[in-house]
């Protein structure tokens, strides 16, 4: 359905690191949040800060950095690299001995483009 394509305007990438879970605590605060898309709502960004308890220094992207737009691939602020040690944290060596342990690179522009091209993309709502 051509009428609903391209409706996504705002999304968030939120990275949590399992090793940051404190003994006895049920929650882990994110180590990084990136706002990406065509626009960013201040109320949504404030809600992210409140509910995730991310350090504001680690919350970047559209609406957080003046003039920054996520409109092309390979733009540094929208390249998220997840360290291999974080991906395989606490996984026994014998389980992953034959698996390459490379860092994982995500281009958020590519994620956004992929979702905008799918008919179901209009069903994705803002995080608030």
Secondary structure, DSSP 8 states (H G I E B T S, - for coil): -TTTTT---EEEEEE--GGG--TT-S----SEEEEEES---HHHHHHHHHHH---GGGEEETTTSTT----STT-GGGEEEE-HHHHTTT--TTTSTTS----EEEEHHHHHHHHHTSGGGGG-----
